[in-house]
Amino acid sequence: MSDLCKLTSEDINKNSVNTINQFRVLAYLKSNLNIYSFEVYLYDKDTIKVIDLTGSIGYFKYDDDKKEVLFLEKL
């Protein structure tokens, strides 16, 4: 299991993450979603967990092999 760390709006603005892959995922989220409408958590070294206004949970993970961000409903 992971130690979730919730990101604040300031953390998101400053790209305050722990790994390069988390940075890649956050950049993807910022460019494709209204990220400030979500609760955003650092999940593990490659993954960010998001919860939308309805309570739906999703995971965005950077895949080193494919060199892209993947969306997963469950891990």
N, C-alpha and C positions, 0 to 999 in steps of 0.2 A: 504494500500500500504506500501511498505517498503522503507527504506533509504538505497540505494545501496552504498556499499563501495567497490571500486575496489582494488584488491590485486596486489601488485607489485611482481616481482620475489623474492625479499628479504622477503616480507611478506609470500610468499608460502614456501620458504626455512625455515623460522623461525616458521612456523605454526601459524602465527599471525591471530587468529580468536577470536571471542567473546564468543562462547559457546562450550560446550563439543560436542554437535551434529554437529556443523560446523567443529570441529576438526575431527570427525569421517568421515564426507563427504570428507574433504580435503585429509585425509589419503587414502581413497578409490580412489579418483581421481589421486593422486600421484602414486599409485601402479598400476593403470589400464590404464592410459592415459599419453600421453606426455603433461602434464598440461601446460607447458610453451608455447605451440602452441595455447593456448586459452586466451581470456580475462576472468578473473575470478572475480566474485563479490559476496560479502556476501549479501544475499537476505533477509533472516529472521533468526530467531534463530535456525531453523532446515535445512535451504536450502542455497545452493550455486548455483548461476546462471553462466553459461558458454556460451561464444560466440566463435564459431570456425572461421577459416580464411575465410569461405564463408559467414559469417554473420548469420549462423543458431544458434538459441538459444535453450538451454536446461537447465533444472533444476534438480539438484541432491539433494534429500531430505532424511534425516535420519528418518526412521519410528520407533518410540519407541515401538510400539506394535509388529512389525515383527522383530525388532532388525537388520535391514538391510538398505542399501542405495537403494533408488528407483530413477529411471530416469523418468522424466516427460517432455513432450514436451511443456505443458502449465500448468499454475497454475490457 
